[in-house]
Amino acid sequence: MNGTVKTNCRFCGYQCGLTARVEDGRVVAVEPDPAQYPGDASIQRGCHRWRLVPEFLDHPERINHPLKRVGERGGGKWERITWDQALDEIAGKLAALKDRFGPETLASCIGGPHAVFWPLHRFMTLFGSPNNVGIGQICWNPGTLINSVTYGWTIDNELDPHVTKCAILWGVNQAESDNSLLWHRIMAFGRTGKPLVVIDPRRTRTAERATHWLAVRPGTDAVLAMGFINVIITERLYNRAFVEAWCHGFDQLAAQAAPYTPQYVETVTGIRAEVVAEVARLYAGNTPSSLFSGRGVDQIGRNSVPAHHAFASLRAITGNLDAKGASHLTEMPDFVPEVDLELSEQFPESLRAKQLGDLKLQSYRTYERIRQLTLKHGKRLPMRYLTSAQPNLVWRAMLTGEPYPIRSLIVMATNPLLTQADSALLYEALKSLDLLVVLELFQTPTSMLADYVLPSAGALERPLFETKAGTANLIYGGAKAVEPYYERRSDFDFWSNLGRRLGQEAYWPWESFEASLEETLAPTGVGWDLFCQYGLYNLPEEYGKHERIDPRSGKPAGFATTTGKVELYNELLAGIGGDPLPSPKPFEQPGRDFPLQLITGARYQPFYASSFRQFDSLRALHPEPWAEVSSATAARLGLEDGCRVWVETERGKASFMLKISPMCDNVVSVEYGWWYPEMQASEPTLGGLWLSNANVLTSADYDASDPLIGTATYNGIPCRVLEI
C-alpha cells in the first residue's frame, strides 16, 4: 500500500483528522487534515502528540505478539504464543470458570472514549455477566443520568463566540484536557470580552482566560450552584415564561434554595457573597448562557449528583435549555444505536438481578424506568455503560467471594492500577485472580500482572467510529491508514473471535469490523466508503423541540419525563428513594493529622491520562509529576518550590515535586496517571506504580460513595504534605 490516506489520530478523545503518507504498508508521515474534525489545521498545530504517529506505530516498547505468563504472576517472564493458542486457552479457562461459578465470575474493565465499547458489551451480554467496570461513575455518567431524568434526555452544551453571551466552565480545564476545538473556541470567546467564568480551586491556564475566576473549595460545588439558584429566584431573574410553561416543581426548588444565601455560601465555599451574586446575575442576565462541567465535579463523591442536579435546574429556570448558543437536547441516532449493538435488551432479568450492590440510579432496575420515559420520544439510552458495576464491589468480590466469586477479568484500553481508586486494594484483587487478560499497546503496571497480554491495534491501524455511545445523532471517524503492524489485532477481532469460541457464532456475523460498521450505517443510506471521505455524519441542530407539535396528539411534544416538563422536583428520583431536589451533602473535613484537602485529578499536556510516558520527547516537556499548593500554604509548611514531597492520606502516600501555584489555600493538587515505564516491568517495582500514583491516596469504598451512581470522592480528601 502506497499513497495518502484520510484517517484519524487516536491519542485523545477528540481523535482529530489526519492525512497519512504510506509507503510499503508503513506510515512514514502524518499531517492534519483540514477537511475533517476539527476543520482547521492550525488547531492541531498546538498538539505535541499526533506528530509521533510514525514513532508510536513502530516504538520499540510496543506489544507486537501475544504473550503468556511464565512463572509467578508479576515476575516479568513471558512466552510468545500464537493468537489461536491464546484465544483457545482463554476461551477454555472462561468456560471452565463459568461452569464452576456462573457467568458472573467474569468482569471486564474499559477506559476512555478512544476505544470501541460495544463489542466488549456485546460479548459480556452474551456470556451472561453484568460485571462491566468503567470510569463512568467519575466521568460522564453523573451528568448524563441526571440530565436524562430531569429533561427526558441528555444534552450537549454549546459555546459559539458569536451567539453565546456568557459561559461558565465548572471543574474543567480544557487548556490541558482538550487542547482541541473547544479550547480554541474558549480562547476566541475570551477575546470577545463577554463574561467567562471559570470555577476551579486552581488558577489553571483556562482560568487565566476568565473574566471571573472562582476558587471554590474542593467538594463545595453543589452549595455554590444552590447559591446561584437562590440569587436568580430571589431577584426574579429567572425566565418566567419558560418556568411557568415547562418547569415542574419551581416552588419546591425555591424553598430548597432559600437557605443558600450568598452570605451562607461564602462561609462554605470561600467565594465572597458579592461574587456569588454577581456571577448569578451574569448567567441569568446574558442569555444564551452556557454551563460546561467536567470531571472536577464528577469526582466529588456524594456531592456530584447534587451539583449536576443544581446545574440542570440552573439551565432550565434561565431558559438556557435547548436554546442556540446555550445547549441542545441531542437526538436519537438514525443509525443502529449502541443499545442495539450491545444486545442489552436481550439481557435476561435473572442475570440483571446479579448486579452487585444496590445503587438507586445506576442500575438495571432504574434503567428500565428511564427507558419507559425516553420511549415517549422514541429514544433509548445505552444500557451497559450506564449500568456498569461500582468498581470497589468488583474488587472486593474478587478478594472475598461475596456475594459471589469473580475469578476472571479482561482489561481493554485502560490501566486500572493507575486510573481506578485504591490502587493497593485493586493490586491485591488482581493478584488473586484465576485469569487476567489485558489488551494493550505497551506494557503497563496492570498488564505486568496478567496471564495473557494481547497486542492491540492502535492509532491508524483500525477504523474509527465514534458515536457518543449512541446518545446523539452524530458519528465521526474514518478508515484505518494501514493494516496492523506485526500481529496486532483490533479489539473487535478479539471479542468476536473469543465469542465464536464460546458459542456466540450467530451473534458475530461480520467478517471484519468494517463490515459491522457498514451495517451500522445502513439505515442512514450512507455507506462506509462514503462516510470515510468526509469523516463526519450529523444533521443540523434544532432547538425548542419541546414545542414541536406531536402529530399523534396535536399537542406540544414536551419533555420525556413523568410530568412532560423539566422536573426541577424530580418525580423519578423521588420514586427510587433519591432526593427529588438538589441537596448538598456534608463532606469530610480536614483534621489535626490530615489538615489539608487533596485534589487528585489534575492533568497536564502533553500526556493523556496514564499514556505516552514512554516517549522521550514528551517526557522532556514535563519530566516530573507535580503536587501544587498556594504560596501561603507552602510558606506555612516551610516548603520551597521544586522540593520533593510526600503527599499522604489515610490510604497511603506518594511522592511529587512541589509546585507553587495560584490556587485555594490549604489545598493540595496532585497529578493523575503517573508511572515510570523506564523502571523494571515486574514485581516489586511494576514500572514505578507505587511512587507517584495519585490513586494510592484514594478510596472508592462502596458505603462511603454516592448511593445513586456510586461516585467516590477523589477531590476534597483530607491529607498532609511532608518534605522528603
Phi, psi and omega per residue, in radians:
M1 nan 2.223 3.104
N2 -2.385 2.684 3.107
G3 2.116 -2.837 3.126
T4 -1.966 2.543 -3.082
V5 -2.330 2.333 3.002
K6 -1.349 2.234 -3.059
T7 -2.661 -2.874 -3.065
N8 -2.434 2.505 2.944
C9 -1.210 2.623 3.094
R10 -2.198 0.427 -2.982
F11 -1.616 0.069 2.951
C12 -2.830 -3.094 -3.078
G13 -1.242 -0.200 -3.093
Y14 -1.565 -0.436 2.890
Q15 0.891 0.980 -3.002
C16 -1.136 2.740 -3.126
G17 -1.254 2.424 3.099
L18 -2.317 2.774 2.876
T19 -1.964 2.160 -3.109
A20 -1.833 2.371 3.006
R21 -1.691 2.160 -3.008
V22 -2.033 2.310 3.054
E23 -2.324 2.164 3.120
D24 0.918 0.731 3.078
G25 1.312 0.187 3.131
R26 -2.112 2.455 3.062
V27 -1.411 2.122 -3.106
V28 -1.857 -0.307 3.126
A29 -2.862 2.673 3.060
V30 -2.378 2.672 3.076
E31 -2.476 2.625 3.028
P32 -1.037 2.486 3.117
D33 -1.866 1.808 -3.081
P34 -1.171 -0.208 3.102
A35 -1.400 -0.189 3.134
Q36 -2.003 3.023 3.091
Y37 -0.965 2.377 0.107
P38 -1.557 0.199 3.028
G39 1.441 0.175 -3.109
D40 -2.717 1.916 -3.076
A41 -1.076 -0.475 -3.116
S42 -1.136 -0.469 3.114
I43 -1.119 -0.725 -3.099
Q44 -1.303 -0.295 -3.100
R45 -1.101 -0.412 -3.139
G46 -1.426 -0.035 -3.120
C47 -1.712 2.385 -3.141
H48 -1.537 -0.286 -2.887
R49 -1.456 -0.757 -2.988
W50 -1.073 -0.476 3.137
R51 -1.105 -0.338 -3.056
L52 -1.547 0.103 -3.072
V53 -0.935 -0.887 3.136
P54 -1.023 -0.720 3.097
E55 -1.144 -0.734 3.129
F56 -1.033 -0.763 -3.078
L57 -1.122 -0.541 -3.103
D58 -2.169 0.528 -3.137
H59 -1.105 2.420 -3.087
P60 -1.104 -0.307 -3.141
E61 -1.714 0.049 3.092
R62 -1.134 2.571 3.030
I63 -1.459 2.136 -3.016
N64 -2.009 -0.263 -3.057
H65 -2.461 2.663 3.063
P66 -1.068 2.402 -3.106
L67 -2.175 2.456 3.087
K68 -2.111 2.359 -3.135
R69 -1.088 2.443 3.006
V70 -2.129 2.225 3.138
G71 1.475 -2.737 -3.048
E72 -1.155 2.555 3.061
R73 -1.040 2.262 -3.126
G74 1.463 0.098 -3.098
G75 -1.361 -0.191 3.086
G76 1.404 0.267 3.133
K77 -1.939 2.310 -3.006
W78 -2.374 2.624 3.032
E79 -2.018 2.262 3.068
R80 -1.338 2.255 3.141
I81 -2.285 3.056 3.107
T82 -1.507 2.853 3.058
W83 -1.085 -0.735 -3.123
D84 -1.071 -0.742 3.112
Q85 -1.102 -0.772 -3.130
A86 -1.064 -0.849 -3.105
L87 -1.162 -0.707 3.127
D88 -1.090 -0.792 -3.100
E89 -1.205 -0.720 3.120
I90 -1.121 -0.780 3.115
A91 -1.062 -0.747 3.137
G92 -1.094 -0.738 -3.135
K93 -1.209 -0.679 3.098
L94 -1.128 -0.723 3.126
A95 -1.083 -0.723 -3.140
A96 -1.172 -0.732 3.109
L97 -1.139 -0.675 3.110
K98 -1.109 -0.748 3.113
D99 -1.080 -0.631 -3.061
R100 -1.421 -0.737 -2.979
F101 -2.027 -0.213 -3.022
G102 1.707 2.846 -3.050
P103 -1.143 -0.409 -3.124
E104 -1.196 -0.092 3.104
T105 -1.245 -0.193 3.091
L106 -1.756 2.318 2.968
A107 -2.102 2.735 3.033
S108 -2.203 2.744 -3.133
C109 -2.419 2.200 -3.048
I110 -2.244 2.752 -3.088
G111 -1.970 -2.239 -2.927
G112 -1.429 -3.074 -2.990
P113 -1.319 -0.025 3.101
H114 -1.444 0.113 3.038
A115 -1.927 2.872 3.064
V116 -1.753 2.085 -3.002
F117 -1.428 -0.655 -2.871
W118 -1.134 -0.595 3.098
P119 -1.070 -0.709 3.062
L120 -1.074 -0.846 -3.112
H121 -1.123 -0.630 3.108
R122 -1.112 -0.793 3.127
F123 -1.053 -0.798 -3.106
M124 -1.119 -0.670 3.074
T125 -1.037 -0.841 -3.082
L126 -1.238 -0.584 3.096
F127 -1.221 -0.575 3.058
G128 1.847 0.328 -3.103
S129 -1.883 2.368 3.038
P130 -1.535 0.060 -2.890
N131 -1.690 1.111 2.971
N132 -1.673 2.321 -3.128
V133 -1.937 2.306 3.029
G134 -2.284 -2.749 3.027
I135 -1.945 0.298 -3.038
G136 -1.042 -0.613 -3.123
Q137 -1.058 -0.429 -3.120
I138 -2.092 0.240 -3.135
C139 -2.849 1.894 3.005
W140 1.618 -0.881 -3.036
N141 -1.057 -0.773 -3.118
P142 -0.997 -0.838 3.136
G143 -1.194 -0.726 -3.119
T144 -1.095 -0.801 -3.108
L145 -1.223 -0.773 -3.124
I146 -1.173 -0.720 3.086
N147 -1.110 -0.652 -3.106
S148 -1.179 -0.685 -3.138
V149 -1.418 -0.303 3.107
T150 -1.531 -0.753 -3.061
Y151 -1.835 -0.234 -3.052
G152 1.621 -0.042 3.067
W153 -3.045 2.964 -3.104
T154 -1.513 3.017 -3.045
I155 -2.256 2.842 2.840
D156 -2.035 2.349 3.059
N157 -1.460 2.680 -3.095
E158 -2.142 2.596 3.004
L159 -2.477 1.761 3.132
D160 -2.029 1.932 -3.087
P161 -0.969 -0.423 -3.126
H162 -1.506 -0.381 -3.021
V163 -2.002 -0.845 -3.119
T164 -1.094 2.380 -3.100
K165 -1.874 -0.310 3.097
C166 -2.660 2.494 3.124
A167 -2.387 2.380 3.015
I168 -2.021 2.199 3.075
L169 -1.956 1.938 -2.921
W170 -2.049 1.915 3.115
G171 1.211 0.502 3.089
V172 -2.271 2.655 3.125
N173 -2.446 1.334 -3.027
Q174 -1.125 -0.337 3.095
A175 -1.064 -0.526 -3.141
E176 -1.854 -0.706 -3.035
S177 -1.505 -0.383 -3.053
D178 -1.899 -1.213 3.121
N179 0.981 0.432 -3.130
S180 -2.220 -2.455 -3.000
L181 -1.074 -0.807 -3.096
L182 -1.080 -0.717 3.114
W183 -1.062 -0.707 3.122
H184 -1.201 -0.579 3.045
R185 -1.174 -0.658 3.085
I186 -1.076 -0.790 3.117
M187 -1.083 -0.727 3.105
A188 -1.124 -0.728 3.117
F189 -1.102 -0.711 3.123
G190 -1.043 -0.584 -3.132
R191 -1.260 -0.253 3.132
T192 -1.338 -0.333 -3.086
G193 1.452 0.009 3.082
K194 -1.237 2.805 -3.128
P195 -1.053 2.139 3.059
L196 -2.201 1.907 -3.039
V197 -1.857 2.197 3.049
V198 -2.016 2.169 -3.120
I199 -1.953 1.917 -3.020
D200 -2.884 2.413 3.070
P201 -1.065 -0.384 -3.108
R202 -1.884 2.553 3.009
R203 -1.474 1.437 -3.097
T204 -1.294 3.058 3.044
R205 -1.089 -0.534 3.040
T206 -1.186 -0.776 -3.139
A207 -1.095 -0.498 3.114
E208 -1.103 -0.380 3.128
R209 -1.521 -0.109 -2.955
A210 -1.425 2.654 2.909
T211 -1.384 -0.471 -3.140
H212 -2.404 2.091 3.017
W213 -1.909 2.104 3.138
L214 -1.880 1.875 -3.082
A215 -1.493 1.331 -3.066
V216 -1.238 2.485 3.070
R217 -1.176 2.483 -3.079
P218 -0.974 2.352 3.045
G219 1.499 -0.059 -3.067
T220 -1.786 0.262 -3.040
D221 -1.054 -0.692 -3.118
A222 -1.114 -0.652 3.095
V223 -1.120 -0.749 3.117
L224 -1.090 -0.766 3.124
A225 -1.081 -0.690 3.087
M226 -1.157 -0.549 3.048
G227 -1.108 -0.716 3.075
F228 -1.075 -0.764 3.124
I229 -1.063 -0.726 3.117
N230 -0.995 -0.856 -3.114
V231 -1.116 -0.785 -3.080
I232 -1.102 -0.697 3.139
I233 -1.334 -0.789 -3.112
T234 -1.058 -0.698 -3.106
E235 -1.607 0.133 3.089
R236 0.967 0.774 3.123
L237 -1.626 -0.019 -3.092
Y238 -1.314 2.843 3.133
N239 -1.434 1.665 -2.990
R240 -1.076 -0.700 -3.097
A241 -1.108 -0.784 -3.130
F242 -1.192 -0.719 -3.134
V243 -1.078 -0.809 -3.090
E244 -1.186 -0.625 -3.080
A245 -1.506 -0.568 -2.876
W246 -2.288 0.113 -3.131
C247 -2.031 2.360 3.100
H248 -1.886 2.168 3.057
G249 1.646 0.418 -3.112
F250 -1.090 -0.760 -3.120
D251 -1.082 -0.695 3.103
Q252 -1.136 -0.691 3.101
L253 -1.106 -0.740 3.130
A254 -1.044 -0.748 3.119
A255 -1.156 -0.683 3.129
Q256 -1.124 -0.631 -3.084
A257 -1.452 -0.255 -3.022
A258 -0.959 -0.727 -3.138
P259 -1.211 -0.266 -3.011
Y260 -1.576 1.033 3.102
T261 -1.183 2.752 3.093
P262 -0.969 -0.602 -3.132
Q263 -1.174 -0.744 3.086
Y264 -1.154 -0.759 -3.113
V265 -1.030 -0.653 3.113
E266 -1.041 -0.709 -3.101
T267 -1.152 -0.467 -3.097
V268 -1.617 -0.774 -2.963
T269 -1.665 -0.360 -3.041
G270 1.475 -0.022 3.115
I271 -1.554 2.211 -3.089
R272 -1.010 2.503 -3.070
A273 -0.980 -0.715 -3.110
E274 -1.179 -0.500 3.093
V275 -1.295 -0.685 3.069
V276 -0.984 -0.831 -3.123
A277 -1.158 -0.719 -3.113
E278 -1.088 -0.805 -3.101
V279 -1.186 -0.659 3.071
A280 -1.041 -0.737 3.126
R281 -1.164 -0.685 3.117
L282 -1.083 -0.792 -3.105
Y283 -1.142 -0.763 -3.095
A284 -1.359 -0.481 -3.017
G285 -1.694 0.013 -3.103
N286 -2.256 0.993 -3.140
T287 -1.401 2.572 0.011
P288 -1.302 2.359 3.115
S289 -2.026 2.502 -3.114
S290 -2.000 2.509 3.132
L291 -2.284 1.876 3.077
F292 -1.726 2.444 2.991
S293 -2.312 2.832 -3.073
G294 -2.559 -2.718 -3.008
R295 -1.148 -0.379 3.061
G296 -1.042 -0.484 3.070
V297 -1.635 -0.642 -3.116
D298 -1.130 -0.261 -3.005
Q299 -1.890 0.395 -3.064
I300 -1.895 0.525 2.959
G301 1.089 -2.245 -3.056
R302 -1.158 -0.204 3.110
N303 -1.709 0.002 3.108
S304 -1.204 -0.871 3.131
V305 -1.079 -0.825 3.084
P306 -1.006 -0.642 3.112
A307 -1.131 -0.836 3.123
H308 -1.117 -0.629 3.095
H309 -1.078 -0.734 3.105
A310 -1.187 -0.700 3.086
F311 -1.028 -0.792 -3.136
A312 -1.050 -0.685 3.115
S313 -1.191 -0.703 3.117
L314 -1.014 -0.825 3.130
R315 -1.031 -0.769 -3.032
A316 -1.186 -0.857 -3.024
I317 -1.234 -0.300 3.087
T318 -1.718 0.019 -3.139
G319 1.305 0.345 -3.125
N320 -1.681 0.607 3.133
L321 -2.036 2.251 -3.114
D322 0.918 0.765 -3.139
A323 -2.224 2.315 -3.088
K324 -0.993 2.313 -3.133
G325 1.543 -0.126 3.130
A326 -2.038 -1.166 3.136
S327 -2.865 2.853 3.011
H328 -2.467 2.485 2.965
L329 -1.228 2.186 -3.117
T330 -1.300 2.939 -3.096
E331 -1.871 2.709 3.016
M332 -1.163 2.421 3.121
P333 -1.034 2.524 2.963
D334 -1.701 0.123 2.906
F335 -1.734 3.097 -3.138
V336 -1.126 2.100 -3.019
P337 -1.430 2.893 -3.118
E338 -0.960 -0.730 -3.065
V339 -1.081 -0.547 3.098
D340 -1.392 -0.641 3.100
L341 -1.136 -0.589 3.103
E342 -1.198 -0.406 -2.972
L343 1.092 0.425 -3.019
S344 -1.117 -0.554 -3.112
E345 -1.221 -0.196 3.055
Q346 -1.554 -0.108 -3.074
F347 -1.243 2.044 -2.979
P348 -1.245 2.700 -3.120
E349 -1.038 -0.612 -3.116
S350 -1.086 -0.553 3.121
L351 -1.514 -0.590 3.055
R352 -1.055 -0.605 -3.098
A353 -1.133 -0.256 3.139
K354 -1.549 0.099 3.065
Q355 -1.015 2.343 -3.097
L356 -1.237 2.535 3.068
G357 1.331 -2.963 -3.093
D358 -2.494 0.931 3.101
L359 -1.131 2.409 -3.046
K360 -1.327 -0.629 -3.053
L361 -1.859 -0.846 -3.124
Q362 -1.480 1.317 -3.083
S363 -2.624 2.768 3.078
Y364 -1.099 -0.649 -3.106
R365 -1.062 -0.845 -3.117
T366 -1.338 -0.524 3.046
Y367 -0.938 -0.738 -3.133
E368 -1.124 -0.623 3.091
R369 -1.166 -0.734 3.099
I370 -1.132 -0.725 -3.128
R371 -1.030 -0.727 3.127
Q372 -1.082 -0.553 3.105
L373 -1.347 -0.830 -3.099
T374 -1.145 -0.458 3.096
L375 -1.144 -0.289 3.017
K376 -0.982 -0.561 3.107
H377 -1.904 0.296 3.092
G378 1.227 0.496 -3.064
K379 -2.040 2.612 3.087
R380 -2.463 2.160 3.094
L381 -1.267 2.728 2.976
P382 -1.082 2.507 -3.046
M383 -1.667 -0.856 -2.929
R384 -1.042 -0.848 -3.076
Y385 -1.211 -0.603 -3.112
L386 -1.444 0.025 3.007
T387 -2.177 0.324 -3.060
S388 -1.108 2.689 -3.028
A389 -1.267 2.567 3.008
Q390 -1.184 2.098 -2.948
P391 -0.981 -0.719 -3.087
N392 -1.027 -0.623 3.129
L393 -1.183 -0.612 3.116
V394 -1.175 -0.817 -3.117
W395 -1.101 -0.671 -3.131
R396 -1.246 -0.576 3.060
A397 -1.150 -0.561 3.060
M398 -1.122 -0.678 -3.048
L399 -1.465 -0.611 -3.009
T400 -1.901 -0.323 -3.044
G401 1.317 0.212 -3.126
E402 -1.989 2.382 -0.022
P403 -1.365 -0.087 3.010
Y404 -2.750 2.781 -3.072
P405 -1.382 2.246 2.932
I406 -1.807 1.982 -2.986
R407 -1.986 -0.015 -3.104
S408 -2.543 2.631 -3.112
L409 -2.561 2.353 2.995
I410 -2.014 2.174 -3.051
V411 -1.934 2.270 -3.113
M412 -2.396 2.238 3.003
A413 1.035 0.600 3.078
T414 -2.764 2.810 -3.126
N415 -2.240 1.284 -2.910
P416 -1.047 -0.450 3.091
L417 -1.118 -0.360 3.052
L418 -1.753 -0.552 -2.913
T419 -1.846 -0.223 3.065
Q420 -1.793 2.654 -3.117
A421 -1.158 2.705 3.025
D422 1.064 1.154 -3.094
S423 -1.012 -0.604 -3.104
A424 -1.150 -0.758 3.100
L425 -1.118 -0.791 -3.129
L426 -1.105 -0.686 3.089
Y427 -0.994 -0.831 3.127
E428 -1.097 -0.666 3.138
A429 -1.135 -0.790 -3.137
L430 -1.134 -0.661 3.137
K431 -1.137 -0.418 -3.057
S432 -1.488 -0.170 -2.956
L433 -1.268 2.734 2.978
D434 -1.484 -0.458 -3.114
L435 -2.620 2.142 3.046
L436 -2.250 2.064 -3.139
V437 -2.047 2.316 -3.128
V438 -2.238 2.210 3.010
L439 -1.684 2.098 -2.994
E440 -2.569 2.874 3.030
L441 -1.632 -0.753 3.131
F442 -2.271 2.775 2.973
Q443 -1.114 2.408 3.099
T444 -2.274 2.948 3.054
P445 -0.940 -0.610 3.122
T446 -1.222 -0.828 -3.105
S447 -1.168 -0.442 3.119
M448 -1.098 -0.340 3.120
L449 -1.712 0.060 -2.976
A450 -1.380 2.829 2.939
D451 -1.504 -0.629 3.104
Y452 -2.361 2.329 3.021
V453 -2.080 2.120 -3.030
L454 -1.984 2.376 -3.006
P455 -1.367 2.055 -3.131
S456 -1.551 2.434 2.904
A457 -1.198 2.387 -3.082
G458 -2.062 -2.538 -3.084
A459 -0.942 2.294 3.091
L460 1.258 -0.078 3.134
E461 -1.737 -0.055 3.134
R462 -2.583 2.701 3.125
P463 -1.166 2.781 3.051
L464 -2.022 2.344 3.130
F465 -2.578 1.483 -3.049
E466 -1.700 2.182 -3.015
T467 -2.232 0.273 -3.072
K468 0.938 0.629 3.087
A469 1.062 0.410 3.091
G470 1.401 0.343 3.117
T471 -1.743 0.073 3.138
A472 -2.630 2.738 3.110
N473 -1.530 1.157 -3.000
L474 -2.548 2.366 2.964
I475 -2.371 2.396 2.887
Y476 -2.383 2.696 -3.094
G477 2.651 -2.573 -3.126
G478 2.756 -2.900 -2.985
A479 -1.401 2.765 2.941
K480 -1.268 2.730 -3.140
A481 -1.556 -0.570 -3.074
V482 -2.523 2.837 2.960
E483 -1.201 2.621 -3.135
P484 -0.966 2.387 3.082
Y485 -1.182 2.657 3.031
Y486 0.935 -2.233 -3.124
E487 -1.921 0.428 3.115
R488 -1.216 2.607 3.103
R489 -2.405 2.736 3.115
S490 -1.286 2.780 3.077
D491 -1.018 -0.703 3.127
F492 -1.015 -0.750 3.140
D493 -1.060 -0.728 3.132
F494 -1.084 -0.932 -3.047
W495 -1.147 -0.703 -3.106
S496 -1.197 -0.724 -3.131
N497 -1.274 -0.598 3.038
L498 -1.165 -0.739 3.123
G499 -1.058 -0.728 3.139
R500 -1.097 -0.537 3.119
R501 -1.330 -0.209 -3.081
L502 -2.043 0.487 3.032
G503 1.464 0.279 -3.109
Q504 -1.784 0.344 -2.991
E505 -0.920 -0.729 -3.055
A506 -1.144 -0.332 -3.052
Y507 -1.765 0.069 3.073
W508 -2.229 1.219 -3.015
P509 -1.412 -0.154 -2.991
W510 -1.541 2.500 3.102
E511 -1.388 -0.354 -3.099
S512 -2.671 2.881 3.066
F513 -1.066 -0.711 3.133
E514 -1.051 -0.640 3.111
A515 -1.123 -0.663 3.088
S516 -1.162 -0.616 3.133
L517 -1.235 -0.634 3.059
E518 -1.019 -0.767 3.134
E519 -1.206 -0.632 3.113
T520 -1.101 -0.667 -3.131
L521 -1.365 -0.319 -2.955
A522 -0.870 -0.743 -3.114
P523 -1.078 -0.354 -3.130
T524 -1.449 -0.309 -3.032
G525 1.423 0.078 3.119
V526 -1.802 2.182 3.115
G527 -1.459 2.885 -3.111
W528 -1.050 -0.772 -3.108
D529 -1.102 -0.723 3.124
L530 -1.159 -0.741 3.097
F531 -0.999 -0.747 -3.093
C532 -1.128 -0.414 3.107
Q533 -1.164 -0.562 -3.059
Y534 -1.916 -0.493 3.112
G535 1.259 0.228 -3.081
L536 -2.680 2.377 2.985
Y537 -2.318 2.034 3.026
N538 -2.808 2.908 3.108
L539 -2.074 2.742 -3.139
P540 -1.032 2.502 3.134
E541 -1.235 2.522 2.990
E542 -2.078 2.612 -3.042
Y543 -2.154 2.883 -3.136
G544 1.039 0.662 -3.024
K545 -1.176 -0.360 3.103
H546 -1.145 -0.325 -3.125
E547 -1.642 -0.066 3.059
R548 -1.053 2.493 3.095
I549 -1.453 2.152 3.071
D550 -1.305 2.035 -3.080
P551 -1.084 -0.389 -3.128
R552 -1.324 -0.669 -3.079
S553 -1.817 -0.331 -3.052
G554 1.301 0.199 -3.119
K555 -2.053 2.848 3.065
P556 -1.013 2.564 -3.074
A557 -1.149 -0.576 -3.109
G558 1.144 -2.643 -3.089
F559 -2.059 2.598 -3.056
A560 -1.469 1.077 3.107
T561 -2.136 3.096 -3.135
T562 -1.015 -0.696 -3.090
T563 -1.668 -0.141 -3.059
G564 1.393 0.108 3.137
K565 -2.174 2.993 2.958
V566 -1.144 2.187 -3.013
E567 -1.705 1.537 3.015
L568 -1.103 -0.718 2.903
Y569 -1.692 1.967 -2.917
N570 -1.617 1.970 -3.093
E571 -1.201 -0.639 3.137
L572 -1.151 -0.798 3.130
L573 -1.091 -0.696 3.091
A574 -1.061 -0.672 -3.093
G575 -1.234 -0.357 3.137
I576 -1.822 0.144 3.105
G577 1.538 0.254 3.071
G578 -1.634 3.095 3.075
D579 -1.364 2.128 -3.124
P580 -1.306 -0.235 3.120
L581 -2.187 2.727 3.112
P582 -1.029 2.174 -3.028
S583 -2.360 1.567 3.112
P584 -0.970 2.504 -3.070
K585 -1.878 2.695 3.009
P586 -1.064 2.607 3.122
F587 -2.257 2.761 -3.041
E588 -1.152 2.320 -3.111
Q589 -1.726 2.578 3.014
P590 -1.061 2.698 3.134
G591 -2.326 -2.889 -3.074
R592 -1.125 -0.773 -3.086
D593 -1.336 -0.587 -3.130
F594 -2.241 1.466 -2.934
P595 -1.496 -0.085 -3.092
L596 -1.942 2.931 3.060
Q597 -1.932 2.395 -3.044
L598 -1.863 2.379 2.940
I599 -1.989 2.327 -3.006
T600 -2.061 0.119 -2.985
G601 -1.888 0.191 -3.048
A602 -1.136 2.455 3.101
R603 -2.263 2.650 3.092
Y604 -2.418 2.472 2.955
Q605 -1.073 2.607 0.181
P606 -1.703 0.199 -3.063
F607 -1.487 2.904 3.067
Y608 -2.357 1.893 -3.042
A609 0.936 -2.161 -3.111
S610 -1.713 0.225 -3.010
S611 -1.634 2.739 2.907
F612 1.389 0.225 3.101
R613 -1.382 -0.016 3.038
Q614 -1.390 -0.193 -2.999
F615 -1.668 2.021 -3.066
D616 -1.018 -0.690 -3.095
S617 -1.153 -0.558 3.107
L618 -1.380 -0.700 3.110
R619 -1.085 -0.576 3.124
A620 -1.114 -0.504 3.137
L621 -1.329 -0.485 -3.100
H622 -2.659 1.399 -2.937
P623 -1.383 -0.370 -3.015
E624 -2.263 2.566 3.065
P625 -1.374 2.490 -3.055
W626 -1.825 2.555 2.809
A627 -2.027 2.049 -3.032
E628 -1.781 2.413 3.022
V629 -2.442 2.864 3.078
S630 -1.319 2.873 3.131
S631 -1.117 -0.646 3.136
A632 -1.160 -0.702 3.126
T633 -1.161 -0.748 3.118
A634 -1.066 -0.751 -3.126
A635 -1.119 -0.742 -3.135
R636 -1.114 -0.572 -3.139
L637 -1.541 -0.116 -3.121
G638 1.251 0.591 -3.084
L639 -1.939 2.568 3.132
E640 -1.983 2.650 3.111
D641 -1.005 2.296 3.108
G642 1.621 -0.102 3.108
C643 -1.347 2.769 3.129
R644 -1.590 2.350 -3.068
V645 -2.342 2.722 2.872
W646 -1.640 2.331 2.910
V647 -1.883 2.235 -2.990
E648 -2.292 2.411 2.981
T649 -2.181 -3.079 3.077
E650 -1.089 -0.385 -3.082
R651 -1.483 -0.565 -3.069
G652 2.982 -2.957 3.122
K653 -2.457 2.683 -3.130
A654 -2.521 2.720 -2.998
S655 -1.826 2.387 3.135
F656 -2.515 2.904 2.999
M657 -1.641 2.274 -3.090
L658 -1.290 2.339 3.083
K659 -2.263 2.178 3.102
I660 -1.500 2.146 -3.039
S661 -2.395 2.721 3.026
P662 -1.243 2.062 -3.067
M663 -2.950 3.102 3.067
C664 -0.988 2.456 3.000
D665 -1.235 2.681 3.083
N666 1.121 0.449 3.109
V667 -2.203 2.468 3.070
V668 -2.106 2.261 3.090
S669 -2.019 2.113 3.127
V670 -1.959 2.645 -3.128
E671 -1.287 2.648 -3.078
Y672 -1.804 2.442 2.931
G673 1.598 0.238 -3.027
W674 -1.487 2.321 2.945
W675 -2.657 -3.089 -2.973
Y676 -2.313 1.538 -3.094
P677 -1.022 -0.384 -3.135
E678 -1.305 -0.219 -3.139
M679 -1.480 2.975 -3.026
Q680 -0.984 2.280 -3.070
A681 -1.592 0.839 3.139
S682 -2.824 3.022 3.076
E683 -1.078 2.575 -0.019
P684 -1.578 -0.018 -3.002
T685 -1.367 -0.795 -3.103
L686 0.868 0.902 3.083
G687 1.099 0.589 3.111
G688 1.236 0.459 -3.080
L689 -0.908 -0.704 -2.952
W690 -1.586 -0.039 -2.990
L691 -1.388 -0.969 -2.985
S692 -2.321 0.572 -3.058
N693 -1.557 2.002 -3.105
A694 -1.023 -0.528 -3.068
N695 -1.431 -0.003 2.868
V696 -1.169 -0.385 -3.030
L697 -1.668 -0.128 -2.961
T698 -1.912 2.943 3.083
S699 -2.440 2.631 3.038
A700 -2.247 0.605 -3.107
D701 -0.908 2.270 -3.044
Y702 -1.042 -0.762 -3.057
D703 -1.158 -0.413 3.132
A704 -1.684 -0.053 -3.082
S705 -1.532 2.931 3.099
D706 -1.026 2.282 -3.056
P707 -1.346 -0.194 3.137
L708 -1.554 -0.813 -3.017
I709 -2.029 -0.396 -3.127
G710 1.636 0.281 -3.113
T711 -1.151 2.266 3.089
A712 -1.629 2.925 -3.124
T713 -1.638 1.979 3.066
Y714 -1.896 -0.278 -3.118
N715 -2.185 2.314 -3.108
G716 1.646 0.501 -3.115
I717 -1.590 2.271 3.065
P718 -1.033 2.372 -3.083
C719 -2.676 3.075 3.003
R720 -2.466 2.824 -3.132
V721 -2.234 2.291 -3.137
L722 -2.294 2.393 3.094
E723 -1.252 2.427 3.121
I724 -1.445 nan nan
